[in-house]
Amino acid sequence: MESVKLVAQKTIEKLPKDSTWEDVFYELYVVKKIEEGLIAEKEGKTKTHDEVKQMFSR
C-alpha cells in the first residue's frame, strides 16, 4: 500500500494547473473515501446490492 503522502502527490499532479483549493480537497476526499470502501470490502464490512434492496423494502 502506498503512503498517504505519495497518493496525495499523485492525485494532485493529475489535476489541471488552474485547479482551486476546493478541487484539490475534493479529489483527496474522493480518493480517501474510495480507499476506505476498498478496506471495508476486504474486511467483509459491506453489503451486497440485494441485501441493501431487502433492507429498504421492509
PyMOL Python script that loads the backbone (N, CA, C, O; Angstrom):
from pymol import cmd

cmd.read_pdbstr("""\
ATOM      1  N   MET A   1       0.845  -1.182   0.000  1.00  0.00           N
ATOM      2  CA  MET A   1       0.000   0.000   0.000  1.00  0.00           C
ATOM      3  C   MET A   1       0.889   1.244   0.000  1.00  0.00           C
ATOM      4  O   MET A   1       1.855   1.335   0.758  1.00  0.00           O
ATOM      5  N   GLU A   2       0.548   2.187  -0.855  1.00  0.00           N
ATOM      6  CA  GLU A   2       1.312   3.427  -0.948  1.00  0.00           C
ATOM      7  C   GLU A   2       1.039   4.313   0.264  1.00  0.00           C
ATOM      8  O   GLU A   2      -0.026   4.251   0.879  1.00  0.00           O
ATOM      9  N   SER A   3       2.027   5.134   0.584  1.00  0.00           N
ATOM     10  CA  SER A   3       1.841   6.060   1.698  1.00  0.00           C
ATOM     11  C   SER A   3       0.806   7.120   1.312  1.00  0.00           C
ATOM     12  O   SER A   3       0.591   7.400   0.132  1.00  0.00           O
ATOM     13  N   VAL A   4       0.183   7.692   2.318  1.00  0.00           N
ATOM     14  CA  VAL A   4      -0.816   8.731   2.093  1.00  0.00           C
ATOM     15  C   VAL A   4      -0.198   9.905   1.333  1.00  0.00           C
ATOM     16  O   VAL A   4      -0.813  10.461   0.423  1.00  0.00           O
ATOM     17  N   LYS A   5       1.004  10.266   1.711  1.00  0.00           N
ATOM     18  CA  LYS A   5       1.670  11.392   1.063  1.00  0.00           C
ATOM     19  C   LYS A   5       1.863  11.133  -0.429  1.00  0.00           C
ATOM     20  O   LYS A   5       1.633  12.022  -1.249  1.00  0.00           O
ATOM     21  N   LEU A   6       2.281   9.926  -0.780  1.00  0.00           N
ATOM     22  CA  LEU A   6       2.503   9.588  -2.176  1.00  0.00           C
ATOM     23  C   LEU A   6       1.190   9.585  -2.958  1.00  0.00           C
ATOM     24  O   LEU A   6       1.139  10.082  -4.083  1.00  0.00           O
ATOM     25  N   VAL A   7       0.145   9.037  -2.379  1.00  0.00           N
ATOM     26  CA  VAL A   7      -1.170   9.029  -3.041  1.00  0.00           C
ATOM     27  C   VAL A   7      -1.649  10.462  -3.248  1.00  0.00           C
ATOM     28  O   VAL A   7      -2.166  10.801  -4.313  1.00  0.00           O
ATOM     29  N   ALA A   8      -1.477  11.305  -2.227  1.00  0.00           N
ATOM     30  CA  ALA A   8      -1.881  12.709  -2.345  1.00  0.00           C
ATOM     31  C   ALA A   8      -1.094  13.412  -3.446  1.00  0.00           C
ATOM     32  O   ALA A   8      -1.669  14.154  -4.241  1.00  0.00           O
ATOM     33  N   GLN A   9       0.206  13.186  -3.496  1.00  0.00           N
ATOM     34  CA  GLN A   9       1.029  13.810  -4.530  1.00  0.00           C
ATOM     35  C   GLN A   9       0.577  13.390  -5.921  1.00  0.00           C
ATOM     36  O   GLN A   9       0.430  14.228  -6.811  1.00  0.00           O
ATOM     37  N   LYS A  10       0.356  12.095  -6.108  1.00  0.00           N
ATOM     38  CA  LYS A  10      -0.074  11.603  -7.425  1.00  0.00           C
ATOM     39  C   LYS A  10      -1.430  12.180  -7.811  1.00  0.00           C
ATOM     40  O   LYS A  10      -1.657  12.539  -8.967  1.00  0.00           O
ATOM     41  N   THR A  11      -2.330  12.267  -6.830  1.00  0.00           N
ATOM     42  CA  THR A  11      -3.658  12.807  -7.102  1.00  0.00           C
ATOM     43  C   THR A  11      -3.571  14.263  -7.517  1.00  0.00           C
ATOM     44  O   THR A  11      -4.198  14.674  -8.494  1.00  0.00           O
ATOM     45  N   ILE A  12      -2.796  15.043  -6.779  1.00  0.00           N
ATOM     46  CA  ILE A  12      -2.659  16.470  -7.072  1.00  0.00           C
ATOM     47  C   ILE A  12      -1.981  16.688  -8.421  1.00  0.00           C
ATOM     48  O   ILE A  12      -2.358  17.601  -9.156  1.00  0.00           O
ATOM     49  N   GLU A  13      -0.995  15.872  -8.756  1.00  0.00           N
ATOM     50  CA  GLU A  13      -0.297  16.020 -10.033  1.00  0.00           C
ATOM     51  C   GLU A  13      -1.223  15.804 -11.230  1.00  0.00           C
ATOM     52  O   GLU A  13      -0.981  16.355 -12.304  1.00  0.00           O
ATOM     53  N   LYS A  14      -2.276  15.010 -11.056  1.00  0.00           N
ATOM     54  CA  LYS A  14      -3.211  14.736 -12.149  1.00  0.00           C
ATOM     55  C   LYS A  14      -4.194  15.883 -12.393  1.00  0.00           C
ATOM     56  O   LYS A  14      -4.850  15.925 -13.433  1.00  0.00           O
ATOM     57  N   LEU A  15      -4.296  16.799 -11.454  1.00  0.00           N
ATOM     58  CA  LEU A  15      -5.248  17.902 -11.592  1.00  0.00           C
ATOM     59  C   LEU A  15      -4.729  18.943 -12.586  1.00  0.00           C
ATOM     60  O   LEU A  15      -3.520  19.088 -12.771  1.00  0.00           O
ATOM     61  N   PRO A  16      -5.651  19.663 -13.220  1.00  0.00           N
ATOM     62  CA  PRO A  16      -5.239  20.736 -14.133  1.00  0.00           C
ATOM     63  C   PRO A  16      -4.503  21.844 -13.373  1.00  0.00           C
ATOM     64  O   PRO A  16      -4.674  22.005 -12.165  1.00  0.00           O
ATOM     65  N   LYS A  17      -3.697  22.587 -14.091  1.00  0.00           N
ATOM     66  CA  LYS A  17      -2.891  23.656 -13.479  1.00  0.00           C
ATOM     67  C   LYS A  17      -3.746  24.748 -12.842  1.00  0.00           C
ATOM     68  O   LYS A  17      -3.305  25.403 -11.898  1.00  0.00           O
ATOM     69  N   ASP A  18      -4.949  24.949 -13.342  1.00  0.00           N
ATOM     70  CA  ASP A  18      -5.801  26.013 -12.807  1.00  0.00           C
ATOM     71  C   ASP A  18      -6.766  25.524 -11.724  1.00  0.00           C
ATOM     72  O   ASP A  18      -7.779  26.173 -11.462  1.00  0.00           O
ATOM     73  N   SER A  19      -6.466  24.398 -11.102  1.00  0.00           N
ATOM     74  CA  SER A  19      -7.325  23.843 -10.055  1.00  0.00           C
ATOM     75  C   SER A  19      -7.374  24.772  -8.843  1.00  0.00           C
ATOM     76  O   SER A  19      -6.404  25.452  -8.508  1.00  0.00           O
ATOM     77  N   THR A  20      -8.532  24.772  -8.206  1.00  0.00           N
ATOM     78  CA  THR A  20      -8.716  25.571  -6.995  1.00  0.00           C
ATOM     79  C   THR A  20      -8.413  24.703  -5.770  1.00  0.00           C
ATOM     80  O   THR A  20      -8.251  23.487  -5.869  1.00  0.00           O
ATOM     81  N   TRP A  21      -8.343  25.366  -4.621  1.00  0.00           N
ATOM     82  CA  TRP A  21      -8.176  24.606  -3.371  1.00  0.00           C
ATOM     83  C   TRP A  21      -9.332  23.631  -3.200  1.00  0.00           C
ATOM     84  O   TRP A  21      -9.142  22.506  -2.737  1.00  0.00           O
ATOM     85  N   GLU A  22     -10.537  24.068  -3.576  1.00  0.00           N
ATOM     86  CA  GLU A  22     -11.709  23.200  -3.458  1.00  0.00           C
ATOM     87  C   GLU A  22     -11.557  21.958  -4.332  1.00  0.00           C
ATOM     88  O   GLU A  22     -11.934  20.861  -3.919  1.00  0.00           O
ATOM     89  N   ASP A  23     -11.010  22.121  -5.534  1.00  0.00           N
ATOM     90  CA  ASP A  23     -10.762  20.982  -6.419  1.00  0.00           C
ATOM     91  C   ASP A  23      -9.802  19.992  -5.771  1.00  0.00           C
ATOM     92  O   ASP A  23     -10.026  18.782  -5.796  1.00  0.00           O
ATOM     93  N   VAL A  24      -8.739  20.522  -5.194  1.00  0.00           N
ATOM     94  CA  VAL A  24      -7.728  19.670  -4.558  1.00  0.00           C
ATOM     95  C   VAL A  24      -8.345  18.898  -3.399  1.00  0.00           C
ATOM     96  O   VAL A  24      -8.192  17.680  -3.303  1.00  0.00           O
ATOM     97  N   PHE A  25      -9.041  19.613  -2.522  1.00  0.00           N
ATOM     98  CA  PHE A  25      -9.635  18.961  -1.352  1.00  0.00           C
ATOM     99  C   PHE A  25     -10.673  17.923  -1.757  1.00  0.00           C
ATOM    100  O   PHE A  25     -10.751  16.849  -1.161  1.00  0.00           O
ATOM    101  N   TYR A  26     -11.480  18.252  -2.784  1.00  0.00           N
ATOM    102  CA  TYR A  26     -12.493  17.306  -3.236  1.00  0.00           C
ATOM    103  C   TYR A  26     -11.852  16.025  -3.768  1.00  0.00           C
ATOM    104  O   TYR A  26     -12.285  14.927  -3.417  1.00  0.00           O
ATOM    105  N   GLU A  27     -10.837  16.152  -4.603  1.00  0.00           N
ATOM    106  CA  GLU A  27     -10.174  14.973  -5.163  1.00  0.00           C
ATOM    107  C   GLU A  27      -9.548  14.115  -4.072  1.00  0.00           C
ATOM    108  O   GLU A  27      -9.645  12.889  -4.118  1.00  0.00           O
ATOM    109  N   LEU A  28      -8.912  14.740  -3.097  1.00  0.00           N
ATOM    110  CA  LEU A  28      -8.310  13.983  -1.994  1.00  0.00           C
ATOM    111  C   LEU A  28      -9.391  13.295  -1.167  1.00  0.00           C
ATOM    112  O   LEU A  28      -9.206  12.162  -0.723  1.00  0.00           O
ATOM    113  N   TYR A  29     -10.523  13.976  -0.958  1.00  0.00           N
ATOM    114  CA  TYR A  29     -11.645  13.389  -0.233  1.00  0.00           C
ATOM    115  C   TYR A  29     -12.172  12.152  -0.957  1.00  0.00           C
ATOM    116  O   TYR A  29     -12.430  11.122  -0.333  1.00  0.00           O
ATOM    117  N   VAL A  30     -12.328  12.258  -2.264  1.00  0.00           N
ATOM    118  CA  VAL A  30     -12.837  11.130  -3.053  1.00  0.00           C
ATOM    119  C   VAL A  30     -11.879   9.939  -2.971  1.00  0.00           C
ATOM    120  O   VAL A  30     -12.316   8.805  -2.773  1.00  0.00           O
ATOM    121  N   VAL A  31     -10.578  10.191  -3.124  1.00  0.00           N
ATOM    122  CA  VAL A  31      -9.586   9.107  -3.044  1.00  0.00           C
ATOM    123  C   VAL A  31      -9.641   8.450  -1.668  1.00  0.00           C
ATOM    124  O   VAL A  31      -9.585   7.225  -1.563  1.00  0.00           O
ATOM    125  N   LYS A  32      -9.750   9.252  -0.620  1.00  0.00           N
ATOM    126  CA  LYS A  32      -9.823   8.726   0.749  1.00  0.00           C
ATOM    127  C   LYS A  32     -11.052   7.831   0.918  1.00  0.00           C
ATOM    128  O   LYS A  32     -10.949   6.736   1.471  1.00  0.00           O
ATOM    129  N   LYS A  33     -12.200   8.287   0.451  1.00  0.00           N
ATOM    130  CA  LYS A  33     -13.431   7.514   0.593  1.00  0.00           C
ATOM    131  C   LYS A  33     -13.368   6.211  -0.204  1.00  0.00           C
ATOM    132  O   LYS A  33     -13.858   5.181   0.258  1.00  0.00           O
ATOM    133  N   ILE A  34     -12.774   6.247  -1.384  1.00  0.00           N
ATOM    134  CA  ILE A  34     -12.632   5.026  -2.179  1.00  0.00           C
ATOM    135  C   ILE A  34     -11.741   4.032  -1.447  1.00  0.00           C
ATOM    136  O   ILE A  34     -12.067   2.847  -1.375  1.00  0.00           O
ATOM    137  N   GLU A  35     -10.628   4.495  -0.907  1.00  0.00           N
ATOM    138  CA  GLU A  35      -9.733   3.606  -0.160  1.00  0.00           C
ATOM    139  C   GLU A  35     -10.434   3.027   1.057  1.00  0.00           C
ATOM    140  O   GLU A  35     -10.273   1.844   1.355  1.00  0.00           O
ATOM    141  N   GLU A  36     -11.210   3.843   1.769  1.00  0.00           N
ATOM    142  CA  GLU A  36     -11.953   3.340   2.925  1.00  0.00           C
ATOM    143  C   GLU A  36     -12.949   2.260   2.499  1.00  0.00           C
ATOM    144  O   GLU A  36     -13.119   1.258   3.194  1.00  0.00           O
ATOM    145  N   GLY A  37     -13.598   2.466   1.366  1.00  0.00           N
ATOM    146  CA  GLY A  37     -14.547   1.473   0.865  1.00  0.00           C
ATOM    147  C   GLY A  37     -13.867   0.174   0.483  1.00  0.00           C
ATOM    148  O   GLY A  37     -14.402  -0.903   0.747  1.00  0.00           O
ATOM    149  N   LEU A  38     -12.701   0.255  -0.131  1.00  0.00           N
ATOM    150  CA  LEU A  38     -11.966  -0.950  -0.505  1.00  0.00           C
ATOM    151  C   LEU A  38     -11.508  -1.723   0.728  1.00  0.00           C
ATOM    152  O   LEU A  38     -11.537  -2.954   0.744  1.00  0.00           O
ATOM    153  N   ILE A  39     -11.086  -0.999   1.754  1.00  0.00           N
ATOM    154  CA  ILE A  39     -10.679  -1.644   3.004  1.00  0.00           C
ATOM    155  C   ILE A  39     -11.883  -2.310   3.661  1.00  0.00           C
ATOM    156  O   ILE A  39     -11.786  -3.444   4.130  1.00  0.00           O
ATOM    157  N   ALA A  40     -13.006  -1.619   3.696  1.00  0.00           N
ATOM    158  CA  ALA A  40     -14.224  -2.177   4.282  1.00  0.00           C
ATOM    159  C   ALA A  40     -14.642  -3.449   3.546  1.00  0.00           C
ATOM    160  O   ALA A  40     -15.084  -4.418   4.163  1.00  0.00           O
ATOM    161  N   GLU A  41     -14.499  -3.433   2.229  1.00  0.00           N
ATOM    162  CA  GLU A  41     -14.858  -4.618   1.437  1.00  0.00           C
ATOM    163  C   GLU A  41     -13.959  -5.792   1.786  1.00  0.00           C
ATOM    164  O   GLU A  41     -14.434  -6.918   1.933  1.00  0.00           O
ATOM    165  N   LYS A  42     -12.673  -5.538   1.918  1.00  0.00           N
ATOM    166  CA  LYS A  42     -11.737  -6.605   2.276  1.00  0.00           C
ATOM    167  C   LYS A  42     -12.025  -7.175   3.653  1.00  0.00           C
ATOM    168  O   LYS A  42     -11.801  -8.359   3.904  1.00  0.00           O
ATOM    169  N   GLU A  43     -12.526  -6.324   4.550  1.00  0.00           N
ATOM    170  CA  GLU A  43     -12.822  -6.753   5.917  1.00  0.00           C
ATOM    171  C   GLU A  43     -14.227  -7.337   6.046  1.00  0.00           C
ATOM    172  O   GLU A  43     -14.651  -7.699   7.143  1.00  0.00           O
ATOM    173  N   GLY A  44     -14.938  -7.427   4.944  1.00  0.00           N
ATOM    174  CA  GLY A  44     -16.281  -8.007   4.964  1.00  0.00           C
ATOM    175  C   GLY A  44     -17.320  -7.092   5.598  1.00  0.00           C
ATOM    176  O   GLY A  44     -18.335  -7.571   6.104  1.00  0.00           O
ATOM    177  N   LYS A  45     -17.088  -5.812   5.579  1.00  0.00           N
ATOM    178  CA  LYS A  45     -17.996  -4.859   6.212  1.00  0.00           C
ATOM    179  C   LYS A  45     -18.939  -4.199   5.218  1.00  0.00           C
ATOM    180  O   LYS A  45     -19.474  -3.124   5.490  1.00  0.00           O
ATOM    181  N   THR A  46     -19.145  -4.829   4.075  1.00  0.00           N
ATOM    182  CA  THR A  46     -20.032  -4.260   3.068  1.00  0.00           C
ATOM    183  C   THR A  46     -21.230  -5.172   2.871  1.00  0.00           C
ATOM    184  O   THR A  46     -21.236  -6.317   3.321  1.00  0.00           O
ATOM    185  N   LYS A  47     -22.238  -4.653   2.197  1.00  0.00           N
ATOM    186  CA  LYS A  47     -23.438  -5.428   1.899  1.00  0.00           C
ATOM    187  C   LYS A  47     -23.595  -5.532   0.389  1.00  0.00           C
ATOM    188  O   LYS A  47     -23.177  -4.644  -0.355  1.00  0.00           O
ATOM    189  N   THR A  48     -24.193  -6.611  -0.045  1.00  0.00           N
ATOM    190  CA  THR A  48     -24.461  -6.786  -1.463  1.00  0.00           C
ATOM    191  C   THR A  48     -25.626  -5.893  -1.874  1.00  0.00           C
ATOM    192  O   THR A  48     -26.351  -5.367  -1.030  1.00  0.00           O
ATOM    193  N   HIS A  49     -25.791  -5.735  -3.165  1.00  0.00           N
ATOM    194  CA  HIS A  49     -26.894  -4.939  -3.704  1.00  0.00           C
ATOM    195  C   HIS A  49     -28.232  -5.521  -3.241  1.00  0.00           C
ATOM    196  O   HIS A  49     -29.133  -4.782  -2.845  1.00  0.00           O
ATOM    197  N   ASP A  50     -28.353  -6.844  -3.294  1.00  0.00           N
ATOM    198  CA  ASP A  50     -29.600  -7.487  -2.876  1.00  0.00           C
ATOM    199  C   ASP A  50     -29.881  -7.285  -1.397  1.00  0.00           C
ATOM    200  O   ASP A  50     -31.035  -7.095  -1.013  1.00  0.00           O
ATOM    201  N   GLU A  51     -28.849  -7.321  -0.556  1.00  0.00           N
ATOM    202  CA  GLU A  51     -29.040  -7.081   0.879  1.00  0.00           C
ATOM    203  C   GLU A  51     -29.564  -5.675   1.136  1.00  0.00           C
ATOM    204  O   GLU A  51     -30.437  -5.478   1.981  1.00  0.00           O
ATOM    205  N   VAL A  52     -29.039  -4.713   0.418  1.00  0.00           N
ATOM    206  CA  VAL A  52     -29.486  -3.327   0.591  1.00  0.00           C
ATOM    207  C   VAL A  52     -30.917  -3.175   0.107  1.00  0.00           C
ATOM    208  O   VAL A  52     -31.722  -2.504   0.752  1.00  0.00           O
ATOM    209  N   LYS A  53     -31.240  -3.790  -1.022  1.00  0.00           N
ATOM    210  CA  LYS A  53     -32.614  -3.736  -1.524  1.00  0.00           C
ATOM    211  C   LYS A  53     -33.579  -4.314  -0.499  1.00  0.00           C
ATOM    212  O   LYS A  53     -34.653  -3.752  -0.286  1.00  0.00           O
ATOM    213  N   GLN A  54     -33.220  -5.423   0.143  1.00  0.00           N
ATOM    214  CA  GLN A  54     -34.064  -6.023   1.162  1.00  0.00           C
ATOM    215  C   GLN A  54     -34.242  -5.094   2.363  1.00  0.00           C
ATOM    216  O   GLN A  54     -35.333  -5.003   2.926  1.00  0.00           O
ATOM    217  N   MET A  55     -33.186  -4.417   2.746  1.00  0.00           N
ATOM    218  CA  MET A  55     -33.255  -3.501   3.880  1.00  0.00           C
ATOM    219  C   MET A  55     -34.273  -2.373   3.605  1.00  0.00           C
ATOM    220  O   MET A  55     -35.007  -1.969   4.507  1.00  0.00           O
ATOM    221  N   PHE A  56     -34.312  -1.880   2.385  1.00  0.00           N
ATOM    222  CA  PHE A  56     -35.175  -0.761   2.056  1.00  0.00           C
ATOM    223  C   PHE A  56     -36.585  -1.189   1.670  1.00  0.00           C
ATOM    224  O   PHE A  56     -37.483  -0.350   1.595  1.00  0.00           O
ATOM    225  N   SER A  57     -36.791  -2.456   1.429  1.00  0.00           N
ATOM    226  CA  SER A  57     -38.131  -2.910   1.051  1.00  0.00           C
ATOM    227  C   SER A  57     -38.987  -3.245   2.264  1.00  0.00           C
ATOM    228  O   SER A  57     -40.175  -3.537   2.123  1.00  0.00           O
ATOM    229  N   ARG A  58     -38.403  -3.207   3.436  1.00  0.00           N
ATOM    230  CA  ARG A  58     -39.156  -3.543   4.656  1.00  0.00           C
ATOM    231  C   ARG A  58     -40.070  -2.432   5.079  1.00  0.00           C
ATOM    232  O   ARG A  58     -40.771  -2.558   6.084  1.00  0.00           O
TER     233      ARG A  58
END
""", "prot")
cmd.dss("prot")
cmd.show_as("cartoon", "prot")
cmd.util.cbc("prot")
cmd.orient("prot")
